[in-house]
């Protein structure tokens, strides 16, 4: 069947049927998603757990946290 014939047939359909046809055609153009590996799934979950609404600490704040941790560990 040629494209012209398909177009003619499609225009004879009811509006509801044309909408269904358009949806089927649009879905057929979507790329198929790659299967997610277990490792990727775990990585995405870990990243999600680490996200916060707070801004990241500054270098000075990180240095202070490290100093505090070392003081607790060795004192």
C-alpha positions in Angstrom: 0.0 0.0 0.0 1.4 3.4 -1.0 1.4 6.5 1.2 -1.3 8.2 -0.8 -3.6 5.2 -0.4 -2.9 5.2 3.4 -3.7 8.9 3.6 -7.0 8.5 1.7 -8.0 5.6 4.0 -7.0 7.5 7.1 -9.2 10.5 6.1 -12.2 8.2 5.8 -11.9 7.2 9.5 -13.9 8.9 12.2 -12.2 11.6 14.3 -11.9 9.1 17.2 -10.3 6.5 15.0 -7.9 9.0 13.5 -6.8 10.1 16.9 -6.1 6.5 17.9 -4.1 6.1 14.7 -2.2 9.2 15.4 -1.4 8.0 18.9 -0.2 4.6 17.6 2.0 6.3 15.0 3.5 8.7 17.6 4.3 5.8 20.0 5.9 3.9 17.1 8.4 6.9 16.7 9.4 6.9 20.4 12.8 5.3 21.0 12.6 2.0 22.9 14.2 2.5 26.4 17.3 0.5 27.2 16.8 -2.0 29.9 18.1 -0.6 33.2 20.8 -2.8 34.8 20.8 -3.6 38.5 24.0 -1.5 38.9 22.4 1.6 37.2 19.3 1.1 39.4 21.4 1.1 42.6 23.4 4.1 41.5 20.2 6.1 40.8 18.8 5.2 44.2 22.0 6.2 45.9 22.1 9.5 44.1 18.5 10.2 45.1 19.3 9.4 48.8 22.2 11.8 48.8 20.2 14.8 47.4 19.1 17.5 49.8 17.5 20.9 49.5 20.4 22.5 51.4 23.3 24.0 49.4 26.6 22.0 49.6 29.0 22.9 52.4 31.8 25.3 51.7 35.4 24.3 51.8 35.8 25.9 55.2 32.8 24.0 56.6 34.1 20.7 55.3 37.5 21.4 56.8 35.9 22.2 60.2 33.8 19.0 60.0 37.0 16.9 59.3 38.8 18.6 62.2 35.9 17.8 64.5 35.8 14.2 63.3 39.5 13.7 63.8 39.3 15.3 67.3 36.5 12.9 68.3 38.4 10.0 66.9 41.7 10.6 68.5 40.8 12.4 71.8 
